[in-house]
Amino acid sequence: MAQHFADDHFTLGIEEEYLLVNSETYDLAEAPPGLMEACTDKLEGQVSPEFLKCQIEVGTGICPTIADARADLKRLRGTVAECAAKFGLAPIAVSCHPFADWKDQKNTDRDRYNQLARDLGGVVERMLICGAHCHVGLPDEDLRIDVMRQLTYFLPHLLALSTSSPFWQGRDTGLASYRLTVFDNLPRTGLPPNFGSFGEYSRTVDVLIDLGLIEDTSKIWWDLRPSANFPTVETRICDVSPRLEDQLALSALIQCLVRMLCRLRGLNQRWRVYDRFLVNENRWRAQRYGVAEGLIDFGAGAVVPMRELVDELITLTEEDADALGCAAELERLRDMAVETSADRQRKVLNGTLDAGGDRGAAMRSVVEHLVDEFHADL
């Protein structure tokens, strides 16, 4: 018998990681204790330190609609920016600082982060990266796994649209998302395995938990996973978006894709599950090129421009966007399919260089641009 779910099951939760910079020099800066205290006073459990002292993380509450997510995320971003300004700092929502050196950073003195530093050795020292995670509520455990198997196909599309990390330590890496080259060095990352049921997933991860190698599933960092703490599927592949509205557009797309896959299930249909080898090729293309060179459409047997793929995604999820009230957010994806944050950052850098600025000035102009984008929608 087909399963049916009310639209209020597809709740949203968004987590974002920010970097803190000096408001005048645009150098990376550590969060002083008073900043976290000020943020916590205003945001309580919705803000926390991250692995590095120069990072801060926020998370929305459970949001029934994208409008609720906008209101909460705007409040979170605005409060962090307001508190940071009192210390001469500014947050930026970007996956890599354009010119900071990871060797100069220190991890936050917390048991979890100290344990990570001990467990992962030199690999974790380069973790000067930020991401964005989107949760979509699904009450049924086996449905979460079934949706994950199909949703994996779309992870490269989400990555391509979100790319915001072209620079690393003052150089252009040639990649649109350098963040993933750092993150993929950690264990238990990348595309999720293809599980047949929640029981199979639990038995597999319990092997590591029972051996004491990890304490729980929060130490599993796949691009997509059943959340360790909530009845949700958690998409983790995206770079964090400098612009609030871009983040909301991506989150709306994820919400619609989950609903679409559940809707197809109710019609005894499903999205084809492709081998991880093939999906990984698209993941690489998204990481390397962003939206510039298109992705493989395996059904068509061709590399298709990102604009066409986004048009198709909007058509596929039209019914779902109408039901969830996020059609306007999906329309924004058409612009994102032409130019991502990575593209805009390169444009700012080259504009400063063309105007006669030196490399250092050009890199700082990129950070200034990122600060402006963070504040633009507040």
Helices and strands as residue ranges (DSSP letters): G 7-9, E 12-22, H 33-43, G 44-46, E 47-49, E 55-59, H 66-85, E 89-92, G 102-104, H 111-120, H 122-125, E 132-137, H 141-151, G 152-154, H 155-162, E 167-168, E 171-172, H 179-183, H 198-210, G 217-219, E 224-226, E 232-235, H 244-266, H 276-289, E 295-297, E 302-304, H 306-316, H 318-324, H 327-331, H 333-336, H 341-354, H 359-376
